[in-house]
Amino acid sequence: MQRSDECCFCDVSACPVVLDRPRYAVRQCPRCGVMWCDPPRFDESFNPDDEQAYLEVEPTIAAENSGRLELLLQGAGPDTHPRLVEIGCMHGDFVAQARAAGYDARGLDLSETAVAEAAERRPGLVELGTLDESTPDASIDIVAAFNVIEHMDAPHEFLDHVRRVLRPGGVLVLETPAQESIYHHVMFARGRLEPKRPRLEVGLHPGTHIFKFGRGPWRRILQGRGFDVLRMRPKSTPLRELLAKNTTAGLATRAGIVGFGVMARATGLGNRVQVMARCP
């Protein structure tokens, strides 16, 4: 794909490179602070997440979803915000738990295999698709997107759709990897020390984790679109989930995952950030 030095959120051009990799660069906007891969993809192929790993740690995922629901219930309960849509919902676990909590919830996902699995396990909860022009204006009370936006080629267009489909007072709740995390700082330091090592993991990679946000970038991006940021808090990926996604990794890598998890909990600098924002 074509390279771009322009921030899609701020239209700032000539954004500086903050990390050079053998086949791509990581740029950062000096205005909003978001980071992205340049180029965003090496090809047009769709790269779904490790769906089997999620099936293997369902109790862990259920506990994560309970925490997300707790955040949502603090300011957007089903009595005032009943219509909920989750984008990138995979097998519909959060959608099912939201329905059990009283929401009129449904899910959308672009993975045909995930939607097929959801149809067998929870018929009628998940549809193939995403948020686009087909969704009517001001028709939704809550849009949820957990660990999805960083994978999008055009997250600014997604946020424009969110703003359009949410009714006044509607809520966006999201979760993404965070620049403030210990993991991010250590991985970037390794990337700078070993700039020629092609397979080194640095937390951003074309076609998978294309963007990296954080507390500061999210506040500036959402407020710039008129949202009122209600809550923001760090979060750590459960160790069981991380280990399930890295079953083929070596002992040193798996030990590092555990080490990062322990440090994140000790310092409060989790590898993700959760955000809840209200549409005007």
N, C-alpha and C positions, 0 to 999 in steps of 0.2 A: 504494500500500500504506500501511498504518497506520504512523505515526511511532512511534519508540520511543527513549526516553532511557535504557533499561536495558541493561547489559552482559549478553549472553547467556552469558558464561563465569562471571561472578562474582555475578550477580543484584544488582549495585549499581545503584540507580536515580538519576535526576537527574544523569546524567553530563554534564559540561560540554561545550559547543560549543567546538572549537578552530579551526574554519574555517567561515565562512559563504559559501555560494554562492547564486546567484540562485534555484535551485529546490530546494536541499537543504542540509543542514548536515553537517559532519564532527564526530563526538563522540569522546571518548577516556575510557576507564575509568580512574579514579584509582587503582584497585587493581592490575589486571593490565597496563594500558598499551595495550591493543588499541584501534585506531581503527576506526570504521565510518561508513557513510553513513546518514543519517536523512532521508527514508525509504530503505530498501535498494533499492527498485525503483520505477520510475514506472508499470510495468504488469507483466503476468504472462508476457511473451514470453521465450522462451529465446534467449540471445545467445551462439552458439558462437564460438570463437576463429577467427582468420583461418587456416583450414586450408590454403589454397593457399600461403600464405607459408611454412609449414613444409615443404611438398613442394619448394619452390624452394631450400631451404637444407639438404637432407638430410645432406650431409657435416658441416655445422656441428652439426646435431642429434646425429649419431652421436658426434662428439667430446664434446659435452656429456654424453651418456649414459655414455660411458666414464668420465668424472669421477664421475658418480653411482654407477656400479658400483664404482669404486675405493673410495669412501666406504663403501659397503655391505659390501664384501669385508673391510674392516678389522675388523668385529665380528660379521658375520652372513653367513658364507659358505654356499654351497649344501650343504655337508656337514652343517651343523648347523641351517640354516634353509632348507630346500628349497622350501617352498610360498609363492610370492610372487604377490600381486595388486596391479596398478597401477590406481589410480582416475583417470579422466580421461586415459586413455592415448592418445587420438586415433587415430593410424594404427598404433600398436603397435610403434614403433621401439625404445623401451626394453625392452619385453617380449621382442622378438626377440633383442636383445643379452643380456638376462638369461638367456634359454634357452641361448644359445650359451655362456654362462659356467657352465652347469650347473644353473640353477634350474628348478624346475617352475613356470613363470611363465604368467600369463594376465592379460588386461586388460579393463577395463570403461570404457565411455564413454557419455554421454547424447546425443551427436550421431549421428543416423542416417546422415548423409553420411560422417562419419569412420569409422563402423563398416563401412559399405558399401565404402569405399576399402580399409580394412584387410582385408576379406574377399577382395578381389581380389588384394591384394598378399601377404597372409600368412594364408591360410585357417586358421580354428580358433584364432587367438590372441586375438581381441577379440570381446567380446559387448556388446550394448546393455544398459546398466543402471549401477547404482552400488552402493555398500555399504549394505545395508539388512537388514531382519529375515529375509530369505530365506537369508542366510549363516549357517551353524551356528556356535555358540559354540566358541571355542578351536580353530578349524579352519585357521588361517593362521599362517605363521611370519613373514611380512613384508608390511606394507601400505606401498605407495609412493604418494605424491601430490605431483606436481611442478607448481607454479603452478596449483593447482586450488582449494584451500580458500578462498582469498580471494574466489572467485566464488560461494561457496555462501550461500544465505539463512540456513542454520542450521548453521554449522560446529561448534557445540557438540554437536549431535546426531550429526554425522559422527564426532567424536572419541569419543563414547560407543559408537558401533558399532565403531570401531577397537579400543577397549579390550575389548569383548566378544568379537570374533572372533579376536583374537590369542591364541595359547596362551601360558602363562606363559613368560617369557623371549623372547617374540616382539618384533619390532622394527617401529617406525614410522619411515620416512624420508620427509622432506618438504622442499619448497622453496617459498618465497613471497617477494613483494616485501618490502623491509625499511625500517623507519622510520629506521634509522641512515644510510641512503645519502645521498650528496650530491644525487642526483636528488630525493629526497623533500624535503630541506630547501630546495632552490632552488624547486621547484614550489609548496611551501606558502608561501614568501616572496612569490612572484608572486601567489598567490591572495589573500593579505592586502593586497597593494598594489593589486590590481585586483578588488575584490570584486563588481563589477557586470558584469564581462565574462563572458557566459554560456558560451562555448565554450572557455574557458581550461582547459588540461589541468593537473590538480593531483595525479594519481596515484590518486585514488579517485573513483568515479562510480557512481551507482545502476544496478544491472543488469549491471555488468561487474566492476570491481574494487571490491567492496562493503566488504571489510575490509582493513586493513593491519596486519601483525604486525611482528615484529622480534626481535632476540635476547632482550631483556628480557621482552617479552610472551610469547614462546614458552616460555621457561624457567618463568615463573610459571604459565602455563596448563597445561603438561604436568606439572609437579611437583604442581600442585593436583589432578590426576587420577591421581596415583600413579605416573607414569612416571619413569624414571631417565634424565635427559638425558645421553647418551653423548658426542656430538660436536655442535659448532655452528661453522659457518664462513661468512664472507661469500662472495658469488659475483656475478659480473657477467654480464649477458646478452650473448652475442656480438654484435658490431656488425653482422655480416651478417644476423643474425636480426632485429635492431631495424630495420635499413634495409628489409628485405623486408616488414615489417609497415607501413611508412610510405612506400610507393612514390608515393603521391599528395601527400605533404607537400611544402611549399615548400623552397627551398634553405636558408633560415635555420633551419628546423626540423631538416632533415637534418644541417646543420653542427652544430647544438646536440647532436644525438644522438651524433655523433662526439666532440664536446668532453666530454660527460658520460662517455663510455666511456673516454677517455684519463685524465680526472681520477680515475675510479673505480679504474683499475688503478694509478695513481700513489699513491693514498692507502690502498688496500685497503678503501675504503668502497663496496663493490659494491651494486648496486640490489636484490640478492636475498640471502636467507640460507638455508643448508641446515642441516637439523636431523636428528639421528638419536637416537631415544629407545627405551628398552627397557620393555616391559610387565612388571610384577611377577609 
